[in-house]
Amino acid sequence: MDNKGRAMAHWAGPVAGACGGVSLAVTAALMATGGSTGPEALAVAEFGLLLSLTVFATRWSGGRVGVALTALAAAAGPLSLLRRAPVTQALVAGVAVWLLVALAAVGTGMYLRLLDRRRERSVLAAQREQRLRLAADLHDFVAHDVSEMLALAQAGQVLAEHDPAAGAAQLAAIESAARRALSSLDRTVHVLHTDGAGARESGRAPLPGLAQLPELVGRFDASSVPHAVLDCSTEDADVSREVSMTAYRVVVEALTNIRRHARDATRVEVTVTGPGPDGLRVRVHDDGRPARSGFRRAGRAGGGRGLAGLSAQVAALGGELTAGPAQGDGWRLTALLPVRGPGR
């Protein structure tokens, strides 16, 4: 419940109960003195006000005290008819009719309360889904950066013995990868600890997509033994943001698995074609031996999404992800993504 809802819940019951109590006190006083006809317009206005307060209190108040105060306001309107002496069968029938109207007001307030609860649950579910997606993305991106640091450290151990200058350059590259990983951690932890407004605000920050592929593939090429090349003429403006981000994640997952499971690979080709009639095609092919590549069928193990989670994300967009041995040597991962995402 937001701040407005909490304020409404705090004041709704007391305000309705106070007005209902005053109305009942006036009714009791007038009945004790023989009743009073009074202007009908005033009676109708009072009844309308009490009905509005009944709807208001039913929607916002909670707890036993809130229910009691709401019932006080709901009963006060119909009972105000008893001020009109003498009490006849017609008057009692009028009270019964007004009670039905008061019950309808209670029902209206309960319906609005139900809509509010559904909206709150929907918002919470969306926030939870967003945070889970951010956590999974955090694992994917940090795992990629950590695997890059591992490859750089392994290469640096060799270079340090023969070329100290090159070894120092490797250390600088490791530092850069570590800073990127820490930046991803800081950004995601910030979003996970903010409320809905903060998450939406952070969600508007630039996220990696097709435009960042040259940098991603370049870092991989500089830090790993396989020579990586990128062939991509597609721009972010050609596809939706969701498709662009998913294409980037496909390449991240493929390159991470190559580092971990295809250390004998010497060349990696990243190709992005389209958008065409069947969508955007992302393909990552390495020349590692099939005996090595076979270990990649399930993707990486552990807390990340791996190929199974990535395949589910691609399918949610209306696309398709396939992975398996390529003709000849190597492993090929291909994603076919719609241009504008699902339902667009």
ABEGO torsion letter per residue (X at the ends): XBAAAAAAAAAAAAAAAAAAAAAAAAAAAAAAAGEBAEBAAAAAAAAAAAAAAAAAAAAABBEAAAAAAAAAAAAAAAAAAAABOBBBAAAAAAAAAAAAAAAAAAAAAAAAAAAAAAAAAAAAAAAAAAAAAAAAAAAAAAAAAAAAAAAAAAAAAAAAAABAAAAAAAAAAAAAAAAAAAAAAAAAAAAAABBAAAAAAAAABBBBBAAAAAAAAAAAAAABABBBBBBBABBAAABBAAAAAAAAAAAAAAAAAAAAABAABABBBBBBBOBBAAEBBBBBBBABBAAAAAAAAAEBBEABAEAAAAAAAAAAAGBBBBBEBBBEBEBBBBBBBBAAEBGX
